[in-house]
Amino acid sequence: MDPDGELTLNMVNVELPIPGDIKYSDEVNSLLVNTLLVEWNTYAAHYYHNGKWWTRCSAQVWNEISDFEVLADALKDVCEKVVKFSKQ
């Protein structure tokens, strides 16, 4: 760790608004990855654990608030797509 505390970081797990009855599948995973990377040019790891969907967001010294705003919009979009896809 930086002894001066100037170069700090943070990591947090955030529950995604995807119902827990939508289980992990290759199709859902591909939808999440492709939407985040291809359509939004952003990414945060996602995973299904204990009946809930989560994402892990980390902050580094080079991140700006706008990076997290874009990620939030992307996650809202992809979660809606996952829910819609699972209803087909």
N, C-alpha and C positions, 0 to 999 in steps of 0.2 A: 504494500500500500504506500501511497505517496505520503511521506512524513509531514508535508505542509498541508495536506488535505485539499490541495487545489485540483488534483486530477481524480475526482471521485466518480463513482458509477453506482448504478442501482439496477435491480432486476425484480420484476413482480409478475406473479401469475394472476390473470384476470379471467373470470368466467365469461364465456361467450353466450350470447342469446340464441343458442341452438338447443331445442328440447333434448333432454337426456334419452328419450326413446329413439332418437336418431343415432344409431350405433356407428362406430368406425367401419368404413369400407374403403376399398381402393377407389371407387367412384367418388365418394365424398372427399377423400383425401386429394384426389386429382383436381376436383372442383375448387377446393380451398387453395391449393398451391398455384394452379393456373390463373385463377382470378387475382390473387394477390400479386404474383410475379408478373404475369403478362399484361393484365388489364390496368393494374395500379402501380406497377414498378416499385413495390414495397414488400416486406415480408416480416412476419413474426411467427415463431414456431407455434404450432397448434397440436393439441393432443386430447384424447378422450380418456378420462380417468374418473373412476368411482361414480359413473352414471352422469357425468357432466363433461361439457366441452370447455377447454381452457386454451388460452394463449399465453405465451411468455414474452414479455416485453422487457427490453433492457435499454438503459440509457447510458450513453458514453459521452465523453467530453465534447465530441464533435456533433452530437445530435442537437437539433433546434426544436423548439415547440412545434413549429410547422410540420416537422417529420411525424410527430405523434398525432397531429390533427389529420394528416393524410392517412396514417395507419388506422385511425378511428373510423374515418369514412370508408376505407377499404374493408375493414372488418364488418361494419354494418352492412355493406353491400353483399359481401360474400356470405354472411350468415343468412340473409334473406334468400339468396340463391340456393343455399343448402336446404333450407326449410322447403322452398318451392320444389326443388328437385326430389326431395324425399316424399312429397305428396303425389308424385306421378305414378 
